Amino acid sequence: MTEITTLLQAANAGDGQAADRVVSLLYGELHRLARSRLRRSGELTLLDTTALVHESYLRIQQAGKPDFADRQHFLAYAAKAMRATVIDIARARQADRRGGGALHVTLNTEIGDSAAVEDDEILRVHEALEELASVDERLASVVEMRYFGGLSEPEIAECLGVTERTVQRDWQKARLFLSMALR
């Protein structure tokens, strides 16, 4: 059993220091996930990688005590938290753009239009992914872990308890479903 797995078990039992130690040990990998997530989002958020890691960690803490079996499960959950953070920021920006209680004066509408298209695209992908999850939860998990979390096929297979070939087939099915849903 690895040190991280041992610490996760202690954190599941209520040891707050063990949870903090897990995050400090995996901080580099969480940064890599955040960098990957922000690269896919373009300039959509005002967050940098460090801020996204910290916001995601706060979400994980606020979720209560999720039971993480190992490092892959923790990273997969962190990827979901990062995705939710970016989605919430995109929604907030759309709400601000559509009024949000503030007076906005825009001299160059091209800037606002380009941001709106990018926010709309993130929300469309989010809605398509939710629709996919309602059809097949495992396919949605594969997309989240691979696209949003940057996990490799072997890591996803281990996390889901399936073979790499199953992950490859699930990825193909999910891409087909999402491409049809996003047309």
Backbone torsions as a table, in degrees:
resi	resn	phi	psi	omega
1	MET	NA	133.3	-177.8
2	THR	-79.0	166.2	180.0
3	GLU	-61.9	-39.3	-179.1
4	ILE	-65.5	-42.9	178.2
5	THR	-61.4	-42.3	178.1
6	THR	-62.3	-44.3	178.9
7	LEU	-65.6	-38.2	177.9
8	LEU	-63.6	-39.3	177.4
9	GLN	-64.6	-39.8	177.5
10	ALA	-66.4	-39.4	178.0
11	ALA	-64.9	-38.9	177.5
12	ASN	-62.4	-29.4	179.2
13	ALA	-82.3	-3.5	176.1
14	GLY	111.3	4.0	-179.8
15	ASP	-80.9	104.6	-178.9
16	GLY	-66.8	-33.9	179.1
17	GLN	-67.2	-34.3	178.1
18	ALA	-66.4	-39.6	177.8
19	ALA	-63.1	-42.9	178.1
20	ASP	-63.9	-37.3	179.3
21	ARG	-66.6	-38.4	177.2
22	VAL	-59.5	-47.5	-178.6
23	VAL	-63.2	-40.2	179.5
24	SER	-66.6	-36.3	178.0
25	LEU	-70.8	-34.0	-177.9
26	LEU	-98.6	9.6	-174.8
27	TYR	-57.6	-41.2	178.5
28	GLY	-62.2	-43.2	178.8
29	GLU	-68.9	-37.0	176.4
30	LEU	-64.4	-37.6	176.3
31	HIS	-63.1	-40.8	178.7
32	ARG	-63.2	-43.2	177.2
33	LEU	-61.1	-44.4	-178.9
34	ALA	-64.8	-42.1	178.8
35	ARG	-61.2	-43.1	178.4
36	SER	-62.5	-43.9	-178.9
37	ARG	-64.9	-44.1	-178.6
38	LEU	-70.5	-33.0	177.2
39	ARG	-63.2	-38.1	179.1
40	ARG	-73.5	-22.6	-179.0
41	SER	-87.5	-12.4	-177.0
42	GLY	69.1	-139.8	-177.7
43	GLU	-96.0	35.6	-172.6
44	LEU	-79.3	-25.4	-175.8
45	THR	-118.7	159.2	175.3
46	LEU	-90.1	0.3	-178.7
47	LEU	-79.7	146.2	167.3
48	ASP	-100.8	179.7	-175.1
49	THR	-61.6	-40.5	-179.5
50	THR	-63.6	-43.4	179.8
51	ALA	-64.5	-39.3	179.3
52	LEU	-66.5	-40.0	176.8
53	VAL	-60.5	-45.6	-176.9
54	HIS	-69.2	-41.4	176.9
55	GLU	-61.5	-41.5	179.5
56	SER	-65.1	-40.6	178.7
57	TYR	-63.7	-38.9	176.5
58	LEU	-62.5	-40.0	177.3
59	ARG	-63.5	-40.4	179.2
60	ILE	-63.2	-42.7	178.4
61	GLN	-65.7	-39.6	-178.9
62	GLN	-70.3	-21.2	-179.4
63	ALA	-72.4	-3.3	-178.4
64	GLY	96.7	-133.9	-178.4
65	LYS	-121.4	78.1	175.9
66	PRO	-64.8	145.0	-176.5
67	ASP	-91.5	106.7	-179.7
68	PHE	-99.5	123.1	-178.9
69	ALA	-76.5	-37.3	-177.4
70	ASP	-159.9	-174.0	-176.8
71	ARG	-57.4	-45.0	-177.8
72	GLN	-62.5	-41.3	179.2
73	HIS	-64.1	-40.7	178.4
74	PHE	-63.3	-45.7	-179.3
75	LEU	-66.8	-36.3	177.2
76	ALA	-64.1	-41.8	178.1
77	TYR	-66.5	-39.1	177.7
78	ALA	-63.1	-38.2	177.7
79	ALA	-62.9	-40.2	176.6
80	LYS	-63.9	-41.5	179.4
81	ALA	-64.5	-38.5	177.8
82	MET	-65.8	-42.3	178.2
83	ARG	-61.1	-45.5	-179.9
84	ALA	-62.4	-37.3	179.0
85	THR	-63.8	-47.2	-179.8
86	VAL	-64.3	-40.2	178.2
87	ILE	-62.0	-44.9	179.7
88	ASP	-62.3	-37.9	178.4
89	ILE	-66.9	-42.5	178.1
90	ALA	-62.3	-41.8	178.4
91	ARG	-64.5	-41.7	179.3
92	ALA	-64.2	-39.6	178.2
93	ARG	-65.4	-38.4	177.5
94	GLN	-65.3	-41.1	178.9
95	ALA	-63.7	-41.3	177.6
96	ASP	-63.5	-40.3	-178.2
97	ARG	-68.2	-27.8	-177.5
98	ARG	-96.2	25.5	178.1
99	GLY	132.3	-80.6	176.0
100	GLY	60.0	11.3	177.1
101	GLY	82.7	2.9	-178.5
102	ALA	-119.1	150.0	176.9
103	LEU	-85.9	121.5	-179.2
104	HIS	-114.3	132.7	173.6
105	VAL	-120.2	117.1	-178.6
106	THR	-114.7	125.2	178.3
107	LEU	-90.8	-30.3	-179.9
108	ASN	-120.0	106.0	-175.5
109	THR	-76.5	-15.0	179.8
110	GLU	-61.7	-37.8	-179.6
111	ILE	-63.7	-48.2	179.7
112	GLY	-64.5	-39.1	-179.8
113	ASP	-66.1	-40.2	-179.3
114	SER	-67.5	-39.3	178.4
115	ALA	-66.4	-37.7	-179.6
116	ALA	-63.9	-40.3	179.3
117	VAL	-63.6	-43.4	-179.2
118	GLU	-66.0	-42.9	177.6
119	ASP	-63.2	-43.0	179.1
120	ASP	-61.2	-38.6	180.0
121	GLU	-65.0	-43.2	178.5
122	ILE	-61.4	-43.5	-179.0
123	LEU	-68.4	-35.7	176.9
124	ARG	-63.9	-43.5	178.0
125	VAL	-62.8	-42.2	178.8
126	HIS	-60.0	-46.5	-179.7
127	GLU	-64.8	-39.9	178.2
128	ALA	-65.0	-37.9	178.8
129	LEU	-67.8	-37.3	175.8
130	GLU	-65.0	-39.2	177.3
131	GLU	-64.2	-41.4	176.9
132	LEU	-61.5	-41.3	179.6
133	ALA	-62.7	-34.0	178.5
134	SER	-70.2	-26.5	178.2
135	VAL	-84.8	-47.9	-178.0
136	ASP	-151.7	106.0	-175.9
137	GLU	-62.0	-37.6	-178.2
138	ARG	-65.9	-39.0	177.5
139	LEU	-61.3	-42.2	178.9
140	ALA	-65.1	-38.1	178.2
141	SER	-64.7	-39.8	178.4
142	VAL	-61.7	-44.1	179.3
143	VAL	-63.2	-46.3	-179.5
144	GLU	-60.3	-45.5	-176.7
145	MET	-70.8	-36.9	-176.9
146	ARG	-82.8	-52.1	-174.4
147	TYR	-78.3	-49.1	-175.9
148	PHE	-86.6	-30.9	-176.6
149	GLY	-98.2	-17.4	179.3
150	GLY	71.7	18.0	179.1
151	LEU	-76.1	149.8	178.8
152	SER	-80.9	166.4	179.3
153	GLU	-60.0	-42.8	177.5
154	PRO	-62.3	-37.8	179.1
155	GLU	-66.8	-40.8	178.4
156	ILE	-64.9	-44.2	179.8
157	ALA	-59.3	-43.2	179.9
158	GLU	-65.3	-41.7	-178.2
159	CYS	-65.5	-40.1	-177.7
160	LEU	-88.8	-10.9	-179.8
161	GLY	72.9	34.7	178.1
162	VAL	-127.5	176.9	178.7
163	THR	-83.0	163.2	177.2
164	GLU	-62.6	-38.4	179.8
165	ARG	-62.2	-38.0	176.9
166	THR	-63.9	-40.8	177.7
167	VAL	-62.6	-41.6	179.1
168	GLN	-62.7	-44.3	178.3
169	ARG	-64.9	-42.4	178.4
170	ASP	-61.6	-40.5	179.1
171	TRP	-62.2	-42.9	178.7
172	GLN	-63.4	-45.6	179.2
173	LYS	-61.7	-44.5	-177.6
174	ALA	-64.7	-42.3	178.9
175	ARG	-62.0	-41.6	178.5
176	LEU	-63.0	-47.5	179.7
177	PHE	-59.5	-47.3	-177.5
178	LEU	-67.0	-37.8	178.7
179	SER	-64.4	-37.4	177.6
180	MET	-71.4	-37.2	-178.3
181	ALA	-71.4	-26.5	-175.9
182	LEU	-93.4	2.5	178.8
183	ARG	-74.0	NA	NA
